[in-house]
C-alpha cells in the first residue's frame, strides 16, 4: 500500500495525487486475452514487479498499473491494505476447490498462505477445517484464523475423507499426504511452491478419482474481493501481522522469518 505521487497522463479513472492505493504486483499489456479476463500474471508481456521486473516495494517509488490498482478506502489503514495481496493468494486457492457449504477441509502447512486459506474457507462456509503443521506456534495460532483443529504430523497422521485438501508447504512428499487425506471424488489444491521433484504413487488418487489443481497468483477480481472483505471487516487482519519494522530493520526481519516459525507477516513501514 502506498500514496499516489504521480499519475500517468493517459490514465483513466478517478486517480489523484495523495490518494492511497494498493495494486497487483504485475503490469500487463492490457490487450491480450489474459489481461482482458483479469489473469494479468499470464500476460505474454507481463512485468512482474519486484521479482525480476520493475522495482518492488523496497524501492522509494513503485510504478504500478492503473488497470490493476485499487483505491484504499479511507477507513482502512495502510497496514490492512498491505495484506490484500497475500489474502488474494489464499482466496484464489480456495476458489479453485469450489467448496460446498459445510465441506470438510484440510490445510497442510500453517504459514501465511495456509492461514489465508483457512480464513477464506471459514468465511465461505466450510464446516470442519483441520490444519497440519509440525510447529507448535503455528498450530496454536491456527484457531485465530478459523481452524477447528490442528494436528502435529510428526506424531499424528492427517485424518482422511476431506472434501478438499490444500497443500501449502512446497516440499517433496506432500502429494502423497494430500492424496491420502482426500475423500473419494475430493479435490487436492497445490499452492506450495516445491522446487524439487516430488514423485508420488498415483494409485490412491486414481482409485479415489481425485481432482488435482495447481494454483499461483490470483485474478484481478479476487484481489478486489480481498480488499472488500478487509474493508467490511469480514476478515480480521490483526492475527496476520506479527511484526513491524522500518527500512533499516529489513535484514533482521528476514533473519527472523528464516528461524522463527511464529512469524507470519512482517510489515515494512518506511
N, C-alpha and C positions, 0 to 999 in steps of 0.2 A: 504494500500500500504506500502511496506517495502523493505529494501535491503536484498538480499540473503547473509547470513553469513556462511552457511554451506550447502553442497549438499550431499544427500544420495549416498552411493557407488553404488547402483543398479539403480539409476535414469537415465532414457533415456532423450534425448533432449539436446539442447544447453543451459545448465544452468551453470553459473559461479558465483563465489562469487563477491559481489559488484553490481550485476545487480538488478534493481528494478523490483518488481513483485507485482501482485495482485492475489487473489485466492478466489475461492468459500470457504465459511466458513464451509466446510463439507469434511470429508475424508471418501471415500468409499472403499470397498474391491477391486474394480477393476475387479471383476469376475462375479458378479450377473447380471441379466438382466437389473436392474435399472441402474447400473453403465455403462453397455455397451451402453445404449441408451442416456446416459448423464443426467439421472434423479437421481443424486447422493444422494439427500436428502432422497430418499426412499430405499437406500441400506439397506439390512437387518442387516448390521453391521456398520451403519453409525456412525461416530464420529462427533458430532455437536460442532464445535469449539466455545468456549465462552458461550455456553448455555447448560452446563451440561457435556460437553465432555472435550477435550483438552483446554489448556489455550487460552483465546481470546486476542484481540489486546491491552488490557491494560497491558498485561504482557510484560516483556523485550524481550522475544523470543517467537515466534509463529511458531509452526510446521504446515505446510500445505502440501498438496499432489501435487506432480509434475504433476499428471494427470489432476488436477483441477486448476493449476496455469498458469498464462499468463504473459509473459514479458511485461513490460510497455515501450512503445515507448519513445525514447529519447525526442521527442517534447512534451510529456505530462508531466505535473507536478504531484507531489505526491498528491496535493490537488485534481486534476482532477481524478486521478486513484482511489482515495478513494471513489468516487461516483459511481463506476461501480456497486457495489452490490445493492444499493437502486434503481438504474436505471434498473437493471435486474429484480427486483420485478415488476416494472411498465410495463416493456416490456412483461413479462410473462402474466400479466393480460390482456393487450391489444391483445396479440396473441390469447388468449382464446376466444375473442369476434369475431375474424375473420371479421374485419371491411372491408366494401366495400368503394371504393373511394367516398368522399362526404357524408359519413354517418353522421347522427345526433347523437351526443354523449352527455351524461350527466355524470358528475362525482360528486358523493355525498361525500363531505369531501375534503378539500384542504390542508391536511397535506402533508408531504413529499411523501407518496405513491400516494395520489391523484394527486399531481402536476407532479410526474413522469409519471402517466397515461396520463395526459393532454399533456405532452411533446411528448410522443410516438404517441398518437392519432393524434396530429398535423402533426408529421413527416410522419406518414403512410397514410395521405391523408384524414382524417376526415374533414367534412365541418364545421358544427356548433358544438362548444364544450362549453357547459354550465356547470359551476361549482356552487355547492350549499354548502354554509358554513356560520354559524352564526357569525364568527369572522371577523370584518371589515378588519383587517390587511391581513388576508388570501385572502379575496375577492379582495382586492386591488392588491395583488401580482399575482393573477391568470393569468392576461393578459401577464405577463412576460414569462409565460410558454406556451402560445398559446391559452388560453381560449378566446372565442369570447364574452362571457357574464358571469357574476357572480351574483348570487341572494342570498338574506338573507332568509333562510327557516322560520325564526320566523315571517316574515311579508309578504312573497310571496311564494305560493306553487310552487313546481317544475313543469314546463310545462310537457306536455305529448308527446307521439308519437316519442320517441327517439329510434333509431335503437339499441343502446347499452347503458346500464346504469351500471356504476361502483360504487359499494358500498365500500367506503374506510374509513369508520368510525368505525364500530365494536361495535355498541350499539343497544339494542333492539328497534324495531320499524322501522328499516331501510328497512327490507324486503318488508313491505307494501308500503313504499315510492317508492322504486325502481320498484316494480311491477306496481304501478300506473303510473309511468313516462314512462315505456317502451311501444313501439309501438306493434301492433299485429305482431306476429312472431319475436318479438325482443329478445334480449339477456340481461340477468342480470348477471354480473360478480361480485362475492363477494370476495373482497380482505381484508376487515376489519376483525379483529380478535375479535369476540364477545364471551365473557366468560360467558354470562348469557343466559338463554332460551329466544328465540325470536319467540313467537307464531305469526303467521300471517294467514290471511284468504286467502286460495289458489284460491278462485273463480276467482279473477281478472286474475291471472296468467293462470288459466285453460282456461278461455274464450279467452284470447289472444294467447294461445298456446306458451307461452314463453319458451325459453331455459334458464336454470339456471345453472351457472358454479361457482364452488368454486375453488380458486387458492391459492397456497402457494409456496414459494421459486421460482425456475426457473430451466431451463435446462442449461447444460454446453454451448450449442450453443448460448443461449440467453445472458449469461454472456459475451461471446466473442463478440457478436453483440453490446452490450452496450459499451464495450471498444473501438470497431471500430468506433462507432458513435461519441464518445468523441474525438478520435484521428483525425477524419476527420472534426471535427467542426460542425457536424450536430445537436448536442445538446449543448447549452451553459451551462456550469456548474456553472457559477458565481451566478445566482439567487438562487441556492440551498443552498449556503453557507452563513449563517447569523452570524457566529462567529468562532473564532479560539482560542483555549486555550491550555496551557501546562498541563502536568500531574497533577500539583497541583491545577489546576482550574476545575478539573472534577466535584467535588462536587457542586460548584456554577453553573456549566453548567447544571447539572441535575435539580437543583432547578429552573433555568430559563426556562428550557424546560417544566416544570410542571405548570408554571404560565404565561408564555409569549407566546400567540398564534402566535406571529410574528416570533418566532424561527422556522427554518426549519432543516438544518443540521449543527451541530457543529463539526468542525474538531479538533481532539486532536493531537497536534504536540509535541512529546516527546523532 
